[in-house]
């Protein structure tokens, strides 16, 4: 059985979490949606550290970011599908 490189917690999520060390640009990731154990493939467009988020679709500045099926913040910059989502382009809505 193949080991997933990306976990998505809910079908509403628009980001997934890298769960392997050393994920490099160009990797054809096995992505698993833990809610129903379904899977899909997504290509990493840049190196992304373990525990960090990956965009599952193109997102624009101002878009809401969903993880665990919950609103976790907003995009402050445009990000294309397969790219790193972190503090450089995603912020909490609290401040």
C-alpha positions in Angstrom: 0.0 0.0 0.0 1.3 3.5 -0.9 2.0 6.0 1.9 0.2 9.3 1.5 2.3 12.5 1.4 -0.6 14.8 2.0 -3.7 14.6 4.3 -6.9 16.5 3.8 -9.3 16.3 6.8 -12.6 17.2 5.3 -14.1 17.5 1.8 -14.7 21.2 2.4 -10.9 21.9 2.9 -9.0 23.9 0.3 -5.6 23.0 1.9 -4.0 19.8 2.8 -1.1 19.0 5.3 2.2 17.5 4.2 2.9 14.4 6.3 6.4 13.4 5.0 9.9 14.9 5.4 11.6 16.3 2.4 8.6 16.8 0.0 10.2 18.4 -3.1 8.8 20.3 -6.0 7.5 18.0 -8.8 6.4 15.2 -6.4 3.2 13.5 -7.6 1.6 13.3 -4.1 -0.9 10.7 -2.9 -3.5 12.7 -1.0 -5.9 11.1 1.3 -9.1 12.7 2.6 -9.4 11.3 6.2 -13.1 12.0 6.5 -14.0 9.2 4.0 -10.6 7.6 3.2 -10.8 8.6 -0.4 -7.7 9.7 -2.3 -6.5 11.8 -5.2 -3.2 13.0 -6.8 -1.7 16.5 -6.7 1.7 17.7 -7.9 3.7 19.8 -5.4 4.9 22.9 -7.2 7.6 23.8 -4.7 9.5 22.2 -1.8 7.1 22.1 1.2 8.2 21.2 4.8 6.4 18.6 6.8 3.4 20.0 8.8 2.9 22.8 6.3 -0.1 23.4 4.1 -0.6 23.0 0.3 -3.2 24.7 -1.8 -5.7 22.2 -3.2 -7.0 24.8 -5.7 -6.1 28.2 -7.0 -6.8 30.8 -4.3 -6.9 34.6 -4.4 -6.1 37.2 -1.7 -9.2 37.5 0.5 -10.3 33.9 0.1 -11.2 31.9 3.2 -8.8 29.0 4.0 -10.5 25.8 5.2 -8.7 23.1 7.2 -10.5 20.4 9.3 -13.7 21.7 7.6 -13.2 25.0 9.6 -12.3 28.5 8.7 -8.7 28.9 9.8 -7.9 32.3 8.1 -7.7 34.2 4.9 -5.3 34.4 2.0 -3.3 37.6 1.8 -1.7 36.8 -1.6 -2.8 34.7 -4.6 -1.6 31.1 -4.5 -1.8 28.5 -7.3 -2.9 24.9 -6.8 0.0 22.8 -5.4 1.9 25.7 -3.8 2.9 26.3 -0.2 0.4 28.0 2.0 1.9 29.5 5.1 2.5 32.8 6.9 3.8 34.5 3.8 0.4 34.2 2.1 -2.2 33.2 4.8 -3.1 35.0 8.0 -5.6 34.6 10.8 -8.8 36.7 10.7 -8.3 37.7 14.3 -5.9 40.6 13.6 
